[in-house]
Amino acid sequence: MNSKLHLLDNTLKNLLVAYLLLLTVAVLVGLVFLKQSTNATVGGTIERWNGSESIKPIEPFDIPENYPKPINEMLLTTHNHLFGFALIFISVGIIFYFNSTIKGFWRSFLIIEPFISAVITFGSIWLMRFVSEYFVYLAIISAVIMYGSFFIMAGICIYELKIKNAE
């Protein structure tokens, strides 16, 4: 296919921009939740999944805020995120494929990388929970690369759909 984003019909451009903006807001809300639940720290991330030994129930029905996550909750979280990320990254990747700003190796890298990072990020969370808390560093690095790839792709697509023609 030889079509480029900046050459599309205005109606389709507006649809894609609206979609990309909504996805970006959704991803940002997810990042705000991540910040709230982990304090965006290594220790907070470990505590989120491994639990906090300092939080002990006082009453029989008190539930600590950060308890060690059981396998069922880990499975549900992993399942939901991998499905959601797969749909987000395939749709953004397909749109990004038609950009004319980044080509070659970097276009391919940005399209494929978030899929790899999603698996590494959630695999690291399991390893952090059940093997060693030091896997938190792998989870953080892969998540930063994954989200960075998303924002680069979405930003370039929005640029091409809304600004490039005006130049």
Number of C-alpha atoms within 10 A of each C-alpha: 5 4 11 16 24 21 13 13 10 12 9 12 19 15 12 18 20 13 15 22 15 12 16 17 12 12 17 14 12 12 14 14 13 15 14 11 16 18 14 15 13 16 13 19 23 23 21 20 22 21 18 17 11 8 12 13 11 9 7 6 7 9 12 15 14 20 16 17 15 11 12 9 11 16 13 11 12 19 12 12 15 17 10 11 17 15 12 18 23 15 15 21 21 11 18 27 21 20 21 16 14 15 12 7 9 10 18 14 12 22 22 16 16 26 18 11 21 23 18 19 27 21 16 23 26 22 17 21 24 13 11 14 20 14 19 23 17 19 24 19 13 22 19 14 17 23 17 14 20 22 17 13 24 22 17 18 28 23 17 24 25 16 12 16 11 8 4
